């Protein structure tokens, strides 16, 4: 069994990575997309149209691998690539 991170840890990791890549100039404004798998069928992804250095926990999008859907924010445009890799 794969030891997946908790939702809280996954969200914290995405926010920390987003801040780091933005502060280091590795992405500009809304560029870059991050995701963390948290279970057999679930992952957290960054939203579209949001600066990775300014993201907050409530902006992140939780999705499933088999039926990508979201309620509040639209996930990154590259989510399909992330899903394919997972």
N, C-alpha and C positions, 0 to 999 in steps of 0.2 A: 504494500500500500504506500502510495506517495504521500509524504507529510506536507499537505498544503498549508499555507499561512492562513491565519484568521482574516476575516473581513477587515478588522481594525488594523492589523499589521500590514495587509496589502494596501489599504488606503494610505497609511502613513508612509510606506515605501514609495508609492507612486508620487505623493506630494514631495517627498524629500528628493527623489530623483529629478522631478520636474524643476524644482528650485535649482538644483546643482547644474543641470544641463543649460538652464537659462542663464544663470550667473556666470558660467564659464564661456558663454557666447557660442555654444554648440547648436543652439536653435535661435531663430529670430521670431519674436512675437508668438504667433499661433502655430508655428512649426512643431514637429515632433509629436509622436504618439507613444503612449506607454500602456501596458496592460499587465495584470498579474492574475494568474489562475488560482482560484481559491477552493476548488473542488473538482470532482469528476466532470461536472457540467456547468461550472460557473466561473466567471472572471469579472474583474473590475477593469474598466478602460477609461482613458481620458476623453473628455468631451471635445466636440469640434468647436472651433472658433474661440478658444480660450488660451491665453498666454500661459505657458507651462510654469512660469515663475510666479503667477498670481492665482493659481488654482487653490480652491478650498475643498474640503472633504465633501461638502454637499453638492459639488459640481460633478463628481465622479459618477460613472454610469455602471451599474451592475447588469450583466447580461448572462445568458445561457449559451452554450455551444451549439445546441441543436435548433433553437428557435430565437435567434437574435431579436430582442425587443427592448424597449426602454420606455420609461414613463415621463421623466422630467426634462432631460436633456438629450440631445442627439449625440451618439458616440462619434468618435473620430472617423474620418472618411476612410482610413486604412484598417478599420476593424475587420473587414472581410479577410485581409491578409493575416491578421493576428489569429483569427478563427481557423484559418486553413493551416497555420503552423501548429496550433494546439491540436 
